[in-house]
Amino acid sequence: MGQYRMLVDVTKCIGCYSCRVACQMENDLPSDQSYISFCEVEKGEYPNVEWVMHRFSCLHCEDAVCEKVCPQNAISYSQTGAVVVDQEQCIGCEYCEKNCPFGRAKVELCQDKEGNSVSRANKCTLCNGKVLEGVTPACASTCYTKAIVFGESDEILQKAEQRLAEVKDRYPDANIYNPEGVGGTHTIYLLAHKPEEYDLESDAATPASAIIWKDYAQPLGKLLLGATTMAVIGGAISNRLFNKGEHHEGGE
Amino acid sequence: MNPNVVSEEYLNLQKAIINKQDDLRERFQAVLNLNLSKNELNGEIPVLPQLKGSPVPGELYRESIKEIESVLSEQQPELREELSRLTANLTDEDILKWIKESVTYNTAYFQTFADKNELSAWLPHFLAEQALRPFMHLLAQACRPFINEFEVMGTCPCCGEPHRLGKIENKGRKFLYCPRCETEWKQRRLQCVHCGDDRHEHLFYITIKEDETAKLEVCETCNNYLKLVETKKLLEKKTAALLDLETIHLDFVAQEEGYGEGQ
């Protein structure tokens, strides 16, 4: 299966919230919880006013910080490109929430299989289960204005470039938000204005501490653990031999 | 949960056949010239039975049989011997008869043919029908410019196949989609495709919890049904033949609920 991407074209979004409702229904979420939030900003002065809005959810980074910092390895990459949380493995430590450069991973109270309230990381899964069965994510199939489109990765990137060229006349600052600092994302945005005007960081990046932790410290730690274990085993064997010798000698 | 009841193996076989039919359609398109004039056709009868000559040349049909046979042999090696015996003995006269009988979907003829030649009962008709499809697709292409102006009740306006599949596309419009010739034509959203009844109190949907992309449209007047696929929810574009196959579970449900011909 190939990788997929979602394009959110904010120039087409009318803020109807139907994506949010579809997401809540799909994920069986209560009305006060959602993986999708809305950013609404009023710009300009009368009579030249504009209401800038867009829906926002997990961006599914190629180089996801949440995946790097999770001590339980509960966060992983799906073959579709989505970054998904294994609720069985999650312990609700909040590392993902605190390190997400976009503030999209949330640790919330959920119910486990026995019905107990537990803290677990909760975020958009890009409808991974549906996509694996060849079905479009709930928000994309609900969006009436086609502001949310989903498809094969390259095709969506092409579509975004094409759409950018179309809206440049109307929005000179229009840009595609696909931060390179996190290796690109599987949810990309066509923004009408600069990212800062949507509360998005234009230079969002994976922190060096997360890279050092996941890509160097952990493998090195495992190596060192291996070396230490070998030393302990080696010590035990030599000690035993040594003691055996002593015991033998003592026995005589 | 995927409600599909067709085995992965059979789906792969059908996909391979569909790919081959696409290749054949492109190949035959260059040599087969189906010039159809709307003015010479009656808009209330399907196009296929109105044609003065056969849209299927014998030589090309034989080539199509050979190509479909090679796909079947590759996918199902145990059929190889039976298939080569079948195709080796096909005379020119048989080919012409096969074209005629497969166009009219004459199962009885192929059953007799299979008995006479000691072949599996399903094989001759399956091969004949699959080999015919590229020509049906070409006919549908030739009809595309005017097919929406046809008003044929109950069957495909191109090949005359009874309705069984429709699709709701991006803008919510309903199209009927023929699994035999791949013709698609626009249809009123609130109307039974079999009897034309448009009273909303007589039309219902049956949805299946596990299936979020397809549902049944049933009519209480004629007791018939149509499978409706919401194509905007599908990640890839699929042919009508494949959609028909992947929604067979809906046929079971409809027939269990007492809908369909002869119910």
Boltz contact constraints between the chains, C-beta under 6 A:
constraints:
  - contact:
      token1: [A, 133]
      token2: [B, 2]
      max_distance: 6.0
  - contact:
      token1: [A, 134]
      token2: [B, 235]
      max_distance: 6.0
  - contact:
      token1: [A, 135]
      token2: [B, 213]
      max_distance: 6.0
  - contact:
      token1: [A, 135]
      token2: [B, 233]
      max_distance: 6.0
  - contact:
      token1: [A, 136]
      token2: [B, 233]
      max_distance: 6.0
  - contact:
      token1: [A, 136]
      token2: [B, 235]
      max_distance: 6.0
  - contact:
      token1: [A, 141]
      token2: [B, 232]
      max_distance: 6.0
  - contact:
      token1: [A, 141]
      token2: [B, 233]
      max_distance: 6.0
